[in-house]
Amino acid sequence: MKKCMMFLAAFVCVLMLGACTAVQVSGELMLNADGSGTRKIVGRIAKQDHQDGYGSAYYYFKQHGEELAASLTQIYGAEVEGAGEWLNITVDDSGSDWETVTLSFDFSSFEEYTQRLRALAYNETFAESYADPQITVENGQVTGYTEPTAVMTAIFKSLQGSVMADEALYDERCMKDGEALNDGSADGQLEEYGVELIKPENGSGFDLVADGKELVSLTAVDGMFTYAAAGNTEEEKHETSLVLDYRFDGDLKNGGSEKDGDLLMGAGSASENPVFTEGIDGQAVLFDGASYLASPNKTYSYKEMTISFYYRMDTYTETDTGANMVLVPAGLGALGSGVIDVEFIREADVNGTMLLGKMNSSNWQTQDKLYSEGYLMEKHLSEWHCYTLVYQNEYGEDGAIEDAFVYMYIDGKLAARSRLSAAAGLTYSLGSYDDGSAGDPNGGFNVGGYFENGLVKRGCTGALDNLLIFDGALSEEEVNTLCYTVKVDKEYDPDVVDTVEPEPTPEPTAQPEEKDDPTSTPEPTKAQEPGTDDKTETKDEDGGSNTAIIVIIVLGVVIIAGVAVAVAMKKGGKTR
């Protein structure tokens, strides 16, 4: 079963029959520049066990449809003063997979909007993480909106707590298909962890329509939904910056602008301390396949991104997938939309080891992949080379993202380019927040391998130097001036396909010539071909004649001996 990923809650409990009880929550907002609009908060209760962390929650409820809607209305009437005048509640139980609970209300000002949201998060315990949304209005238009993910989770957790406390609504010992869904092991956890923001593969977490324009689907990043109007002043002023800068000159410190970016030894590493060796520029960090580095436990996401590093491989390590990881989301338990990983890989149908850059779509099982060209084979991996991946968008006249591409540079020269068909328009993320579902939280991204289920997996071996992450897409000129700053001994040549040739198939060993057996009878010779030397025929004829003479002589000797014996016997008879 897939891991249950929580955007806000730490971990959704695993129940009997392998299903979790989380309710998926999403939001819809129509917002005008004067602060008025309409808000919906939608909770989806799973009816089926989808084997993705959501199944069986439906069976814990004793009421459904209109009956449940009436009970929820009573709860809000008791908990939120005046809610009956502005809050609408509907429950749709017609679907085969989900029952949908919708809370909606209109508002005339942004102040009224935030007041009503805050009132819906009525449970003080769950409201501790709540913070008001913010709006930005410029020139009579909504140019920005931010909302913490805690808003919707606090609202639905408050409601869930009231439901679970009502025996007429909730049955913690419910049955499904004649079997108990909870054997008691989940007691006390359901209330704490039973709400989660909607997973991307099941729809958008938050849809926004600003000033009646086109709907925009937002993805939570670092616990925040963020909207910025295309082409606004903030976008135009954005400049590419070096956010993560690891030189590995005797330490794991970050010299970039991103705060709290220092690396540390990853949990489960065979080595307690990093090992440094001679690098391309000063020192480099050395990986042994059983140790790796971890970033702080946060997400590093940017609208465009550049990743660059120098690497010298010691030996390729055989792994379960063929991958030797350079950059990877922590524990792979944090795979999500827009998440990138970089690896050296050997596949069965490819002659050699190649560099691979991957990007996940909103459905993490769908990936765009970019492989290096044929130069990067075994005989060159032991050399220092500079590898740079640029994730870049293409924009329309209105500033909206229309397409996206990834460029691979080797030693400052373009080696490959690929269209990001599955992930276009997503925010690029180096790692993603690790919720601890695969063990202890272990960073947003890992370097040189990762830790999962008590094992360091898919580790690389070799030296890594000058790992640089830019918030933005570098041009080829900038790649050469900012990334490829130290020339290597043998530079990549895009015009040369410098591959390892497959081992030639050995030719069959020639059989030794058979010599004539002197005791064997010679086979008859073929008729003479035109142009054949006459000596060959003469020799064969002489051999045949000699054989005949020998036979005649032998026969003659036998006859003479027989006559002699006969004469002797005749004489003997006369004497007797």
Summary of the structure (lengths in Angstrom):
residues: 576
radius of gyration: 40.0
end to end distance: 119.2
largest distance: 163.7
contacts: 1823
relative contact order: 0.11
helix: 22%
strand: 32%
